[in-house]
Structure formats: C-alpha cells, structure tokens
C-alpha cells in the first residue's frame, strides 16, 4: 500500500485521531525520505555523516477501505523499514512503537478495522529529531515499502517458513522445510500442509503433504523434508533459484498459500584455505555498502537497488556487506538473483554509544528482538553466508563485551544454526585479550592486515575475514 499517503513535515497535535483533517497535507507515494528534500545546511545537527540534511518529525496518514467479505479474516500491516522511532495508530487505537530504523516489523490490525463504506485511517508518527544518531546518511520517514496482508484465521505465521539444505552434493540435496501455522479460530482445525518444490520453469519436482490437528488459538510447527536429485546448485556464477510453494488445506479447501524462493548450496570457511561454496574454493571479493542510493536518498526505488547489484557484478564484485544494518528485503532478493554473497549485519553499536543518540539508547530493550527480526526475515536467502552481530563495537576489548556477545551469538545459533556468526573488530588486540574473538565462528578483521599472519600462527583454528 505504497500509494495515496498524506504527509506533514513537523510535529502536530492530534494527527493520530480519525477526526483530524489532513486535507491540506501533501500527497506522497512510498518509499519516501523527507531528509533528502533538504535544505542542506552546515547547521543541521546530523552533520557531515548525515549529509548536512535535516531530521525532525514527520507524520503520515493513510485512508483505506476494506471489502465486507474480508470480515472474519486476519489483516496485518507490515513495514519494511521506518527511520526512525515510529509510532503507529489505526482508527484511534495505538499499536506500538518501533525505535530501530532498519528492522522490519508488523502489527495485527484485525480487531480495530471497519469494512464496507466506513473507511480506516492509519497514522504513523516518525521521530528522527534526536541528532546525530547515525554515522552515515540514514534518511527520514517511511523509506521502504508497506504491505497490507489479508489471510484466513488459519494461516502461515509471519516469517513462518524456514528452509534449509542440510545435505548437498551434485547428485542430490536434502531440503528441510519448517513451517509455523497459526490457528486463530476458537476451535480445533484439521490441517493439511502441502509443500511443493518447483524449478525455474515452474516444473514440480517434489510434493510433501503433512496432516496435523491444531487446537483453537494455537500454533504448530510442521517439519517436512525431501530429496532433489541432480540439483542445480546456487553460486555467484550460477544463481539458480527454485521456488517453494506452501499451501494450507482445511476440508480440502486451500485457505492460505505462500511462496518462498530457494537456492540449494552448501558452504564453509576453512582456517587455512578460506571460503568454500559447493566444494569449490572461491575468493570473496566484496564491498561494504550503506543502504542509501546517493542523490535519491534512503527511499531507493527497487530498480535503483537492482542497478546497484548489477554495477557490483560488472566491476567484478561477488559479495556485499550490509553496512551496518539489515537492508531492504528487495536488495537481498537481487543478491539472490544475481549471485552476490552477503554478510547481513545487525548493529553499528551496542551499549556504548558512538553518537549521542545512537542505537545504544535502545540496545538493552530491543537488541534481541531486532536481531531475531533480521534472522527470521532474511534466513531463506541463499545469498547470505554470514550474520554479523556488530560493527567495530566499543565493547570488543572490554570484559562486558564478552558477556553481550555470548548472548547475541546464542540467539543467532538458536534461530539459524546453518550460518556462522561474525563481528567486525577494529581493535583485534583487545578482542584477543578479552576472549571476544574466540566466541565468533568467523572473526572479522577491520584495518588489521598486519595481524593476519601473526594471528594465524597464534590461533591456527581461527577463520578470518
């Protein structure tokens, strides 16, 4: 629902109320970044890192109607990214606050909606007034897509599909699919989950059916697996994508369906020889990329993100580090499509701040939730080979950093044990001394070329990137 939003730059009383008159507000289409509109000024508190552009507060409102036949269904709003500190209301009801500008989030609108001729009003307050809060250009506003999702009360949970390829060879591949199904009816439902795998030409290769009873107002995780013979393996030279179609049937009627792209590949890091993909030793040649699109600001059209990836490939690049935050979902789709390996990164800072109003203000309350949000949303992308839990965090050489890192690594290993965890260390001497580096599956070295050989001798089992 990117079209027909109303926007007002500045703080204004009562804009969350249905009765508020927004007729004089600007019409905007999402994604939208008000900072890029300026004015540029050396006095803007964002400073050079923020492009000398303004932050401030902005309000968005969206009027929409829903058909009568949607009554009795579930309706969710999904935000791919709002920078930052968003508050959301539907029809005068406050839904919540999401501080971090880079993680995606959703709300259940169902109990508060109108149907037929009576319209619904969604209000979003975005507060990027505390400056500086980012060490690169962040932009301001609803700068990624917004989705209105309608499902049956019996449906696949949000980010509820998790696909892994535990055994891969040129002869065959084992595919494991975990699917969380929610029954939001008050009564038990007899559910059949049908999962089919199709190739690039939509030819069905496998179908798996699993039946399970799900009690009222509860959730069930289905675990299914199958084998694919002679799989087409995903790699930078051959970014082949299959599709996994998931259907929920109740009394032989399809009540929900869902599509997930899938790449079949296996990889590992070796302390002596580097990175292996599908048994082949390849060099990771990548760049660290921030999320904006230059003079377009933070509101990157999908085509601009695709062009970024095309340019990377043309210059001989096969990898991108998402510096230093989760990217838009579309950018990851293009990395899958064009064969770009990805380091997906969660945070630029933990509890110790690099900027006056940075993420350290929210870390204690939100870090686990934001990390899980990144993993759940992104873990089906074959392009992702590393989860990074931090960039040059100030705790890397301190004892408290070890305790924080332990918790973050535990979260990642629990939610996605198929990929290694890294963190970018720019003070590797301190990270070695405290044991910080020992907790990482792959240790990130920033600006530390002189320590490569020395540390390889000292820690011969260590994998270094």
Number of C-alpha atoms within 10 A of each C-alpha: 15 16 12 15 19 19 23 20 17 14 14 12 7 11 20 24 16 20 11 10 10 15 8 9 15 13 14 15 14 19 21 24 21 23 24 23 13 13 10 13 14 11 10 18 18 24 19 15 15 21 20 20 25 25 29 17 22 22 23 24 24 18 14 16 14 16 11 11 9 16 14 13 13 18 21 16 17 17 18 22 25 32 24 27 18 23 19 20 23 22 19 18 16 14 13 11 15 20 20 23 24 24 24 23 18 18 15 13 20 17 10 13 16 19 15 12 11 11 14 19 19 22 26 23 26 28 22 25 19 16 18 21 25 20 16 18 24 29 29 28 34 30 28 26 24 20 13 13 14 16 16 18 18 25 23 26 15 15 15 16 23 19 23 23 20 13 14 21 17 13 10 14 22 18 19 17 19 15 21 17 23 22 23 20 16 11 12 14 17 13 20 20 22 18 23 17 23 18 17 11 8 10 11 15 13 14 15 13 12 13 14 13 12 21 17 15 14 15 17 16 17 16 13 17 15 16 16 16 12 12 20 22 21 23 23 20 11 12 20 22 21 23 19 22 17 22 20 23 19 15 10 9 10 14 17 19 16 14 14 16 18 24 24 26 25 22 16 15 19 15 15 12 11 15 19 16 18 17 14 9 15 14 13 17 12 18 15 12 14 19 24 19 15 12 9 14 21 26 24 24 17 17 12 16 20 20 13 16 23 16 11 18 18 9 8 10 19 24 25 24 22 22 22 25 24 29 26 22 18 17 21 26 19 20 27 25 22 22 23 29 25 24 23 28 25 27 25 23 23 25 19 15 18 19 14 13 15 22 24 21 17 14 19 12 10 15 20 14 13 22 22 19 17 22 20 17 20 21 22 18 22 30 30 21 22 20 27 31 26 25 23 21 22 19 23 29 22 15 15 13 20 19 12 16 21 13 11 19 21 13 17 21 14 11 15 18 12 18 16 19 27 27 30 23 25 19 18 23 15 17 22 16 14 18 16 26 26 15 16 21 19 23 23 23 20 15 12 13 9 8 13 13 11 11 15 15 11 10 13 12 11 20 20 20 17
